[in-house]
Amino acid sequence: MEECKVCNLYDLSQTIAKDLLESVTYPWEALSQINDYILEIGNKLNAEKYDKIGEDVWIAKTAKVMPSAYIHGPAIIGENAEVRHCAFIRGKVIVGNDAIVGNSTELKNVILFNEALVPHYNYVGDSILGYKAHMGAGSITSNVKSDKKLVVVKNGKEQIKTGIKKFGAAIGDSVEIGCGSVLNPGTVVGKNSNVYPLSSVRGVIPRNSIYKKQDEIVEKI
C-alpha cells in the first residue's frame, strides 16, 4: 500500500526523527524504536539549545513548559514548543519544534513532527503525527483493539499485518482531525486530508480527501 509508506506521508526534513523514519518503510515499524532513538540522540543534542532535566528528558531552552505539566523520559521537547497546563507525557515521546501539547493532553510512544498540534484534551498513543497535523479538541487515537489482537492496516481488500498489538494512527502532513473524533487502531490518514468532527475512523484515508463518514470519503477540490 503506497499510501501508507513513510515517504508518502511525511516531509522528513520536519522532524528530529528523520534518521529513524528513513530506516523503515511503514510508520508503525518505527514505534518500537522510539525509546532507544531518543536515548541515542539525546546526549548529542546541542547543550547551548537543550537542557537535560532529570532522567532522559531534554527540553529546548526556547520551549515553554508549564509547571503543572508532567514529563517522563525518555522525551525530547523541541525548540519553541509549548507543553501546556496539566499535559501528561508518559515517555518515549518526541515533540517537534513549534509543536503544541495542550491542556490535559496525554502522549505515549509518539512522534510529533514540527508544528504538529494536539492542543485540547487529546490522547495520542503509539502514533506519529506529521508536519502541521492538527487534532481538534477531544479527538483521540485508540491504540489497542478491543479483542486485544494484533493490529491490521486495511485499505479495502488490501491488508498489512503490522505484527504489533499497539498502533494508533499514522497521520500525514497538514491533516486536520475534527473535534471529538476517534482514530481506531491501524488508521492511516494521507497528507492534506480532513476528517469531519465526531467521526469514527478506521483503515486508510487517501491523501487530499475529506472523510465525512466510513462510506463517504470524497476528494478535495
PEJOTA-V778677 format. One record per run of one state. SS is the DSSP state (hx for helix, st for strand, lp for the rest). FROM is the first residue (numbers start at 1). LEN is the number of residues. If there is no record, write none. Layout:
BEGIN
ss from len
SS FROM LEN
SS FROM LEN
END
This chain:
BEGIN
ss from len
lp 1 1
hx 2 3
st 5 1
hx 6 4
lp 10 2
hx 12 3
lp 15 3
hx 18 5
lp 23 3
st 26 1
hx 27 16
lp 43 7
st 50 3
lp 53 4
st 57 4
lp 61 3
st 64 2
lp 66 4
st 70 2
lp 72 3
st 75 3
lp 78 4
st 82 2
lp 84 4
st 88 2
lp 90 3
st 93 3
lp 96 4
st 100 4
lp 104 2
st 106 7
lp 113 4
st 117 4
lp 121 2
st 123 7
lp 130 4
st 134 2
lp 136 4
st 140 2
lp 142 2
st 144 1
lp 145 7
st 152 4
lp 156 2
st 158 4
lp 162 4
st 166 1
lp 167 2
st 169 3
lp 172 4
st 176 2
lp 178 4
st 182 2
lp 184 3
st 187 3
lp 190 4
st 194 2
lp 196 4
st 200 2
lp 202 2
st 204 2
lp 206 3
st 209 5
lp 214 2
st 216 4
lp 220 2
END
